[in-house]
Amino acid sequence: MIYHETQQRCFTWLISSGLLIAAMAAPSHGQETTSFSTVSASQQSKMVKIYGAGGIKGLEAYQSAFLISEKGHILTAWSYVLDTDYITAVLNDGRKFQATLVGADPRLEIAVLKIDTDRLDFFARNTAVDLESGDRVLAFSNLYGVATGDEPASVLHGIVAAKAPLDARRGAFKTTYRGPVFILDAMTNNPGAAGGALTNREGKLAGILGKELRNSLSNTWLNYAIPMAELNDAIDDILAGKTRPRSVDETANRPDQPHTLHKLGILLVPDLLTKTPPYIDRIRNDSPAASKGLKADDLILFINDRMAESCKTLKNELSLIDQIDTVQLIIQRGQELLELELKLEEKN
């Protein structure tokens, strides 16, 4: 279901005044409300509040997440909030941890974090449910950053309005994800809600709440979640270390003649931060990068299926690739993901 921005503002006022939470807690349907309260409370221990980069130019420095293992693995949305070495994860009981980024898949707009603790309550991915139009759902998130410590996550009650491919809306809704989504009749598209958990009426995990998505043509918002069935394979790869940079392994073999950014014709932005994203500043003419159409302001996300978290990581990963081999890049240009292969020309 699509909502106008006016409705978003009304929701902001309701939740800031506490009326929405009060309305959700007020008994009005007898046993059904008791069941809703019980299910809502039973899932709170699985929710996580994430704090990181942001706080300027209207960018919120927080988002939502949930636990997917008892050992502290956390699933959240892949976003600018994670562009820092100091990601803070706050559990339902108020405990705070510095989270590390295990891996991400920007094509699915998800990331997996890890905190140093165990014996945690978590959503079981292997029992995740599918949903159909008309199914009743619960959406758990820290929308508007209402919860900062041991306060419970906000819970919205709604239904699945439709299950449809998001790529059908390409051009109107700008997003890198192109797969099926649950379109929700619940106002989940609010600041901080991205990365929250969508469950069925019984509290079983169904999907992850998507990022804020507005129609560029009509200025309306889309409330949606990505099904777990679309994410589980990628999560398994991340947990198995398949997206983790090889350069973190000090024992990795390094070729005598590796690739370099100079040989490929790529000049990155100045590396001034502890974790400067690898944006391209300039492309050298008549270079492999120029021949493949790389441009200034392109962001390099992956190199040979390994995450390029920063300029430093990208350079280190290149040092592990022999110059006779192909360099595979996944770049982000605006809201579009492109996959390119670069190879040095053989000298006669």
N, C-alpha and C positions, 0 to 999 in steps of 0.2 A: 504494500500500500504506500502511496506517495503522499507526503504531507507538505503543505506550504510553510514558508518560513514564519508566517504569523503564528501558526500552531506551535512551532518550535519555541517562540518567545513566550507563549502562554505556558508551555511546559516548564520553561526556565523559571517563571514566576512561581508556579505551583511547587516545584521541588525546593526552591530557595526559601519559600515560606513554610515548608514542612507539610503543606496540605496534601500533597500526593502520597507521602509516606503514611500520613494519618488515614487517608482514604483507603489505602491498600490494607491497612491493619484493621480497619473497622469491620466488624462482622455484619454481613448483609445477606449471606446465602447459607446460613446454618452450617451443616457439616462440611459443605464444599469449601467454605472459607477456612475452617479449621484445618482441612487437608492442605489447602494452599499454604497456610502459615507454617505447617509442619514441614512440608516439602521445601519451602523457601529457607527455613532455618537450618535444615539438614545439609544444604549445599554450601552454606556460607564459609565453612572451614576450607573449602577448595578454591576460594577466590583469592586473588592477589591484586594489590594496587601497585602500579608501576610509575616511578618518577625518574625523569632523565632530562634530556635536552629540551629547550623550548623557553617560553617565558618572554619572548620578544616578538614584535610584529603580529600580535594576536595568536601566536602559536602556544597552545597549552603544553605544559611540561609534564603531563601525566596521561596515562591510559590504563586500560583494564587488562587482566590476564587471569589464567587459572592453572592449577597444578595438574600435571598429567603423569606424575610418578611420585612414589613415596620418598624418593631420594632427592626431591627438590627441583625436578625439571618443570619448567613453566612454559605454557604456550601463550603467545600474545601476537599482536599485529606488528608487522614490519613497518616501521615509520621513523620519522626524524627524531622521535623521542629517544630512540636507542642509539643515536649518533653521539655517544659519549662513553668514556671509560668508567663513569660513575653512575650506573643504573641502580636505583634503589627499589627493592621489592618489599612491600609491607604485607604481612600475612594477616588473616582475619583476627588473630589474637593480639595484633599490634606489634609483633616482633618485626624488626627491620634488618634486612640483609643487603649486602652489595652483591648484585647479580652479574654474572658473566654471560656474554653472548656465545652460545654453543654453535649456532648456525641459523641460516635463514633461507627462505625461498621467495624472492621478490615477485616471482610469477604468480605465486599464490598469496602473496602479501602476508606471510606468517614468519615468525621467528621463535626460536626456542632459547630460553634462558636457563641458568642453573644457579641455585643458591646452596650454600654449604650447610645442609642440615638433612635430617631424614625422619622416618616414621611419620610422614605427613598424610593427611587425607587427600585424595585426588580423584579426578574423573577418569574412569576406565575407558580408554579408547576402543578396546576390543568389544565393548558392549554398546558402543554408540548406536543410536537409532536413526532410521530414516524417517522423514516426515512427508505428509501429503497435504494438499490444500484442505483447509478447514481444521487441521489438527491444532489443538491448543498448546501453547508454549509459554515458557518462562524465560526472560532475558535478564541475566545477572551482569552488572557492570558498575563501575565507579564513575558514572556519568556526572559531568560538571565538577568532578573532584570533591564530591560531598563528604566522602569518607577519607580520613587522613591517618587514622590509627587503628584502634580496635572496633571502630564503627562498622556495621554490616554493609555489604554492597547493596546498591539499589536493585530492586526487582520489578520488572514490568511484566504484566500478564497480557497476552494477546493470542492471535491465531496466525497460521500460515495462510496468507492470501493467495500465494501461488508458488510453484516451483518452476523456474525458468532459467534459461541460459543468460548470463549477464552480457554476453557479447551481442545479444539482440539490441542492446541499448548503446552500442558503441557510437560515439559522436555526440550523443546527448549526455551520457555519463562518462567522465574521464577516469579510467582505472586500468591498471595493468592486468587484472584478473579477467579471464574470459569464459570461465566455466559456469556450471549451474549454481544457483543460489536459492535460498528460501526467502521470498519476499514477505515481509512481516507487516501485520496490522498491529503495530506497536511502535512507539516513537523511540527507536533505539539509535537513530542517527543523530547523536548529540556529542558535544565535546567530551572526550574521556571514555566514551563507551566502547570504542574500538578495542578488540581483543577480549571482550567479555564472552561469557558462555551462554549458549542457547540450549535449553533442555526441553524435553516434553513435559507434560503435566505431572509426571511421576518423578521428575528430576533426573532423568537419564540424558546424558550428553548427546546433542544432535549436531552442533556446529559452533563456529566462532563468529561473533558479531563483526561485521565489516566496518571499514573506515567511513568517515563522513563522505557522502557522495551526493552531489547536487547536479541537477539537470541544467546544463549550460544554456539551454534554449528557453526553458520555462521557469527557471529559478525555483524548482521544486526539489524535494529531498527524497532519497530512496532508503528505506529501512530494510536491511537484508542481513543474512548470515550465510557463510560458506559451509556446506555440509562436511562433516568429518570424513566421509567416504572419499572426498576429493583431496584430503590433506594427509591421511595416514601414511601413505607410501613416502611422501616427502619428509614427514616427521621421523619415520624409521631411518631414512638416509641421514638425516641430521644427527640423530642420536648415535648412529653408527660411525660418525665422524667423516662421512663422505664429502661434506661441504667444508670441513675445517681446513684452514690453510696448511699446506705441507711444510711451509717454512717454519712453523712452530716446532717441528721435529729437528733437533740439532743433529741427528744422525742421518738425515736425508742426504742422498748422494747429489752432488752438484756437478754439472757438466763443465768441461774446460772452456767451452765457448757458448755461454748462455745468451738468451735474448736480452736486449736492453730496450728501454723506452726510446733512446736516441736512434737505434737502428730501425725501430718500427716507425719512427717519425712522430712520436707522441711527446708533447710537453704538458705536464700537469700544472695545476695551480700551485702557488707557493705553499710548501708544507710548514705552516706556521703553528698549527695546533697539535695537541697530543694525538689526535685522531682525525686528521684532515681527510675528508672524503675525496676519493680520486677523480675529481672533475678534470676534464681536459681543458687546458688553457689555449693551446694552439696545436695545429697539425702542420708538419713540415711538408712542403710541396714535393711531388714525385717520390713519395714514401709509400710503404705498404699500407699504412693507416689511411693515407689520402686516397689510394686506389679503391679502398673498401668503403669510402664515404664517411669516415669518422669526422666529427665536427667539434668545434669549441663548445663547451658547456655540456657535452655528453658526460654522463656519470658511468664509470666502469664498476659494475656490481660483482661480476664473477670472471675469473680467468681459469680456463680448463676445469670448469665445474667447482672451483674453490672460491670461497668468499674473498673479496677484496675490500676489507673493512676500511682501509686507509691508504694514503699514498705510499707509506712505508711498507705495508703488507703487499701491495701490488708489485713494488720493486723487488721485494724478497721472493715473491712467487715466480716472477720472471727469471730470477737467477737460478731456478730449478728446472728450467725448460731449455733444452739444447736448441741452438739456433737452426738446426736442420729440421726441427719439428714444428708443427703448426700450433699457433696460439689461438685458442678459442675464447672469445669475449662475449659476455652478455652486458649490454649497456642500456641505460635508461635515457631516453630523449623525450623530455616532457613527460607525458603519461604513457609512452610507448616503450616496450622492451624490444631490443634488436639483438640478434645473435649473429656474430661475424667471425670469420676465420682470417687470421693474418699469417703470412709466410714470407720469409726473406727470399728474394730472387737469387737463384744460383749464379755464381760468377763463373765465367768461362775461363 
